[in-house]
Amino acid sequence: MDIDEYFELDADPDVHLYLTSQPVQNKQQIADSIQFIRQQYIDNGIGRWAVIDKRTNAFMGWAELKLIAELTNNHINFLDLGYRLIKKYWGQGFATEAAQASLTYAFDVLQAPEVFAHAHAENIGSNKVLSKAGLTLTGSFVHHGIKCNWYRIDRKDFQR
Ligand SMILES: CC(C)(COP(=O)(O)OP(=O)(O)OC[C@H]1O[C@@H](n2cnc3c(N)ncnc32)[C@H](O)[C@@H]1OP(=O)(O)O)[C@@H](O)C(=O)NCCC(=O)NCCS
């Protein structure tokens, strides 16, 4: 289990700067979160992946293709790309690599027609990751009171 590292990730206010969620207060919240992710695998066949440092086997954070079942920017039941890394791993290209690996899985394994993503408009790092991974900025919308950019990629764009 990666509870200690997962706690380091999710207790950090800087990590949550552009997220709607709040930093966690204790490790029980992390254990509950891991349980919730396991249930997603059972319910949807897909969920968060741990991002692991191949040099050390350390947990660096996560990347995911999440099946979103709530209406979001006029879309429902779509695959959403996301990622979150412990601060010490920022700025080294890892989120871009994880995003690209997630898209490869979406199109090559899941045979998904398209993948979406959204990021806080001021979250420069995340907006750059999505562009570098090949997604196209197609608009913006207000999500939980926050202006977010909306991105999309389909199989044709991914293979190009
Ligand atoms: C956003 C996040 C995933 C970026 O991860 P990362 O591994 O640092 O991203 P990369 O190294 O792949 O960087 C991609 C590009 O963004 C740039 N970038 C990354 N963080 C940046 C920042 N805070 N400000 C400006 N540019 C930034 C990088 O320089 C790189 O650009 P370049 O190739 O032109 O040099 C990471 O900061 C994080 O986990 N943040 C907290 C959680 C979060 O916001 N998740 C996304 C929610 S939508």
The ligand as an SDF file (V2000), in Angstrom:
LIG
                    3D

 48 50  0  0  0  0  0  0  0  0999 V2000
   -0.2540   19.9210  -12.9970 C   0  0  0  0  0  0  0  0  0  0  0  0
    0.8000   18.8280  -12.7680 C   0  0  0  0  0  0  0  0  0  0  0  0
    0.1670   17.4670  -12.9440 C   0  0  0  0  0  0  0  0  0  0  0  0
    1.9250   19.0380  -13.7910 C   0  0  0  0  0  0  0  0  0  0  0  0
    2.8360   17.9620  -13.6510 O   0  0  0  0  0  0  0  0  0  0  0  0
    4.3330   18.0250  -14.2110 P   0  0  0  0  0  0  0  0  0  0  0  0
    4.8770   16.6360  -14.1580 O   0  0  0  0  0  0  0  0  0  0  0  0
    5.0560   19.0900  -13.4960 O   0  0  0  0  0  0  0  0  0  0  0  0
    4.1040   18.4550  -15.7120 O   0  0  0  0  0  0  0  0  0  0  0  0
    5.2220   18.3360  -16.8640 P   0  0  0  0  0  0  0  0  0  0  0  0
    6.5730   18.3300  -16.2420 O   0  0  0  0  0  0  0  0  0  0  0  0
    4.8430   17.2100  -17.7540 O   0  0  0  0  0  0  0  0  0  0  0  0
    5.0650   19.7420  -17.5760 O   0  0  0  0  0  0  0  0  0  0  0  0
    4.3760   20.0020  -18.7550 C   0  0  0  0  0  0  0  0  0  0  0  0
    4.6210   21.4500  -19.1280 C   0  0  0  0  0  0  0  0  0  0  0  0
    4.0130   22.3150  -18.1420 O   0  0  0  0  0  0  0  0  0  0  0  0
    4.9670   23.1780  -17.5840 C   0  0  0  0  0  0  0  0  0  0  0  0
    4.6050   23.3930  -16.1880 N   0  0  0  0  0  0  0  0  0  0  0  0
    4.4360   22.4370  -15.2350 C   0  0  0  0  0  0  0  0  0  0  0  0
    4.0660   23.0270  -14.0890 N   0  0  0  0  0  0  0  0  0  0  0  0
    4.0070   24.3670  -14.3330 C   0  0  0  0  0  0  0  0  0  0  0  0
    3.6820   25.5020  -13.5370 C   0  0  0  0  0  0  0  0  0  0  0  0
    3.3210   25.3670  -12.2430 N   0  0  0  0  0  0  0  0  0  0  0  0
    3.7100   26.7200  -14.0980 N   0  0  0  0  0  0  0  0  0  0  0  0
    4.0530   26.8680  -15.3980 C   0  0  0  0  0  0  0  0  0  0  0  0
    4.3580   25.8320  -16.2090 N   0  0  0  0  0  0  0  0  0  0  0  0
    4.3460   24.5980  -15.6710 C   0  0  0  0  0  0  0  0  0  0  0  0
    6.2920   22.4750  -17.7660 C   0  0  0  0  0  0  0  0  0  0  0  0
    7.3560   23.3840  -17.7500 O   0  0  0  0  0  0  0  0  0  0  0  0
    6.0920   21.8410  -19.1340 C   0  0  0  0  0  0  0  0  0  0  0  0
    6.2180   22.8080  -20.1400 O   0  0  0  0  0  0  0  0  0  0  0  0
    7.4010   22.7710  -21.1850 P   0  0  0  0  0  0  0  0  0  0  0  0
    7.4350   21.3950  -21.7670 O   0  0  0  0  0  0  0  0  0  0  0  0
    7.0360   23.8280  -22.1540 O   0  0  0  0  0  0  0  0  0  0  0  0
    8.6330   23.0480  -20.3960 O   0  0  0  0  0  0  0  0  0  0  0  0
    1.4000   18.9260  -11.3410 C   0  0  0  0  0  0  0  0  0  0  0  0
    1.8310   20.2440  -11.1240 O   0  0  0  0  0  0  0  0  0  0  0  0
    0.3930   18.5560  -10.2590 C   0  0  0  0  0  0  0  0  0  0  0  0
    0.2540   17.3930   -9.8920 O   0  0  0  0  0  0  0  0  0  0  0  0
   -0.3340   19.5810   -9.7380 N   0  0  0  0  0  0  0  0  0  0  0  0
   -1.3230   19.3690   -8.6890 C   0  0  0  0  0  0  0  0  0  0  0  0
   -2.5590   18.5890   -9.1460 C   0  0  0  0  0  0  0  0  0  0  0  0
   -3.2160   19.1820  -10.3950 C   0  0  0  0  0  0  0  0  0  0  0  0
   -3.3300   20.4030  -10.5440 O   0  0  0  0  0  0  0  0  0  0  0  0
   -3.6540   18.2760  -11.2830 N   0  0  0  0  0  0  0  0  0  0  0  0
   -4.3150   18.6500  -12.5120 C   0  0  0  0  0  0  0  0  0  0  0  0
   -5.7440   18.9300  -12.2850 C   0  0  0  0  0  0  0  0  0  0  0  0
   -6.5710   19.4080  -13.7980 S   0  0  0  0  0  0  0  0  0  0  0  0
  1  2  1  0
  2  3  1  0
  2  4  1  0
  2 36  1  0
  4  5  1  0
  5  6  1  0
  6  7  2  0
  6  8  1  0
  6  9  1  0
  9 10  1  0
 10 11  2  0
 10 12  1  0
 10 13  1  0
 13 14  1  0
 14 15  1  0
 15 16  1  0
 15 30  1  0
 16 17  1  0
 17 18  1  0
 17 28  1  0
 18 19  1  0
 18 27  1  0
 19 20  2  0
 20 21  1  0
 21 22  1  0
 21 27  2  0
 22 23  1  0
 22 24  2  0
 24 25  1  0
 25 26  2  0
 26 27  1  0
 28 29  1  0
 28 30  1  0
 30 31  1  0
 31 32  1  0
 32 33  2  0
 32 34  1  0
 32 35  1  0
 36 37  1  0
 36 38  1  0
 38 39  2  0
 38 40  1  0
 40 41  1  0
 41 42  1  0
 42 43  1  0
 43 44  2  0
 43 45  1  0
 45 46  1  0
 46 47  1  0
 47 48  1  0
M  END
$$$$
